[in-house]
C-alpha cells in the first residue's frame, strides 16, 4: 500500500512539507513545536480519508465560526490584527481544517474525478502557502501603524456548494511611511450564511 509521509509543524495553522521539500525556516512562526511525522494514505476510500482527516473534529459544521460579517470587515480586521500583532485574531479569521472538510472540500472539484485529490493533500498545499504568506506579512507589517482603506476583488465570486468564494482580492492601505498601496495580502475569501473567513494567507508580499 502506498503512503505519503509528511513533516508537520504547528504555527498559526497546520503546515506539512510534502516529500522532497527542503526545510524552510521562513515558513514557520515563533512558538512552533518540533516537527511531527504524519502519514496520509493516498489510496484510501474517500470516506475513510475524510474520517481520518477530521478525526476528533466534533460534530459536522454547517456554518463558519469566527471571521467577520463581510469580506470588507474581514480585510479590515486582518489589517488591524497585523498592526497590533494579534496572533489570536489572525487565527480566528482563517478557515480551520474541520470547516475546510465540512464546508468547502466536499463541493469542490477536488472531491471528484477528474481532479479528485485526497482532502489532506489539498489542505497541506493550502497551508504551506498560508504559513509562508502570514510570515511575510507579519515580518513586513506586524506591529506597524498600517491603516485599512478598502478592498477590491478582481473577479466575480465563484460558488463552491453554498459558499461564495472571492479570489484575487487586493487591499488598499496606508503603509507606516505614509504611502498608500494596493496589494494582495491574503488568499481567497469564503463567505457562507453571512460569515466570511480567509481560506488562506497566501499573498504577493
Protein Blocks (a to p, Z undefined) as FASTA:
>chain_A
ZZddddddddfbccdddehiacdfklpcehiacdddddddfkbcfklmmmmmmgonbpad
fbdeehifbfklmmmmmmmmmmnopaklmmmmpccfklmmmmmmmmmmklpcfkbccfkl
mmmmmmmmmmmmmmmmmmmmgopacddfbdcdfbdcddehjbccdehiacddddfkopac
dddfbdcdddeehiacdfblcdfZZ
